[in-house]
Amino acid sequence: MRRHRWLIPGILGLAVALVAAVAGRWGASAGPGQPTLQEVIRARGLTPDQVLAAVQTYVPPGKYDEYLMFSSGGQSGQVLVYGLPSMRLLRVIGVFAPEPWQGYGFSKESREILAGGEGKGESLAWGDTHHPALSETKGEYDGQYLFINDKANARIAVIDLRDFSTKQIVRNPNAYSNHGAVVSPDTDYVLEATQYAAPFPPGYRALSQEAYNQHYRGLVTFWRFDRARGRIDPARSFQIEVPPYWQDLADFGRLESDGWAFINSFNTERAIGGTLDKQPPMEIGASARDVDYLHIINYRRAAELVAQGRARTVNGIKVLSLRDAVEGGVLYFAPEPKSPHGVDVAPRGDYIVVGGKLDPNVTVYSFRKIQQAVRDRAFSGRDPYGVPILAFDRVVAAQVKVGLGPLHTQFDDRGNAYTSLFLDSAVAKWTLGEPYHRGGDAWKLVDTLPVQYNIGHLATVMGDTARPGGKYLVALNKWSVDQYRNVGPLFPQNLQLIDISGEKMRLLSNTPVGLAEPHLAQIIPLERVTSWAVYPQVGINPLTMQPDPQAVTAGKERIERRGRTVEVWMTAMRSHFTPDRIRAKKGDTVIIHITNIERAKDAIHGFAIDRHNINLSLEPGKTETVIFTADRAGVFPFYCTEFCSALHLEMAGYLEVEP
Ligand SMILES: [Cu+2]
């Protein structure tokens, strides 16, 4: 009887499946009592376009996405990693703030990384991440490292993509606030420009117009990256002093413009606010003039001057003075529409595209013309600091009317550019000129797609490299208004995935971000990132990425006491910690080195001790250390925080602290 009850629907199901296979699946339902595809579409009120978009972005269970998107995590201080086209969040990487799941900020190793980004007496519990920058080889993403800036505290972090974790935070010793983090075509430098001018050298200078003009400065920092060590080397880095304008986004030249860098600026008015003193509000004062200055920097030349000893060392970093930069032919300006944001170098390095938020045009500069104008000394004047200003009509290649509030531009593989329009809440697609498009096809707006709403940055596949892809674009929108049910007055941010493979752009999906305001993202084909699934051998220290001398294998676990220090060499594997009892006396320093000796993928353990703020993530093969003072007498359970096995709850032990 029992057997028959199951047999009948089983046979029926099989029959339906067979009929469906023969008659075509589309009209059939998934099983008895279930609706057909047509019925689902009708019941949910979907249009054919929406169904197509859903099918285009659906990634079935067990299948992988085609691309990874590294997005800044805004005020969370972290990095978000998404799969495309599904837009599923795959990972949050702890960077400038502790991230409990990864034990980031709890182990000795990760505390060292976070402390490395703090000056004397500082305790920074967050960061404002804006611009992720993947490492490049020959101007293309190579999938090895990711850099990201902290706008709030002028810091840059280095993330190693072998284990997707942060390895280094460098704090700019001379800057307050920054913008941009872009890498040179072979990742020898990471550029960081200051956002808001500040006294230089750092210190107190009462904020008067005179003091601002004389003693406040911007700084452009070229952090030298040592790829073999996977670290920024401050001793081999340098800064260029620039006028106290507010430097903004930046991009490196490549191919024909290799060796040069470009940075936008705003507030060339040098407004200093003072609303209560009857001065114009900052934003009015800072946009009084019609133009600001595109900074054009010959950084190879700057590096030569630094190597010749022309720089002075300020707080441990070499600084090339503004005067030496001007006299040495390092720094030039070109007028640009006021309040610009993006400065984006076209794939071949031949054009530089600037979006001035208060001008409906994007302004395109030709690098060849810039070089010629420099050679001809075709200057229209100099700024108050003596920086030569290249004559606008000698360097501009085109102005393309794209819409209101052009902000940031990315490229595709067919010579098209995509510019975000903040005020229009749209993306504009337009064509580049020769050699990408010729004659009447060049410099033309070809399509506009509304987005929801107020787009900031956008990202296309490898869209800021020498070889952009062309399939997807992600709009990073600042407002979501009516796109999601409000969850209190703090609204989610809105990422929108757009298909750019055809002539017309098509909106595919919305993804809410309920964490912070992500600014910029970069999209890389999945196969270009070859990360580890397990650490390559047991006992790898995540800070050095080398075998940890304190790692132990099974059978070598031990506890040693030296004076007031108790040191523990522990292993973790399903489903026990060895040792599982630690005895200390009140006031002892306790050092625990834990090695996850598992070799199976995803066999992760955690390690937490009650009331001691101790929390680690131990991926297979990893060794980490925690150090703490046993400052209270008592018996404190410790346990594995990852549900690792059937006996996971039993994966526990006790810390006994004698009075
Ligand atoms: Cu476990």
Boltz pocket constraint, residues with backbone or C-beta under 6 A from the ligand:
constraints:
  - pocket:
      binder: B
      contacts: [[A, 573], [A, 574], [A, 575], [A, 604], [A, 605], [A, 606], [A, 640], [A, 641], [A, 642], [A, 643], [A, 644], [A, 645], [A, 648], [A, 651]]
      max_distance: 6.0
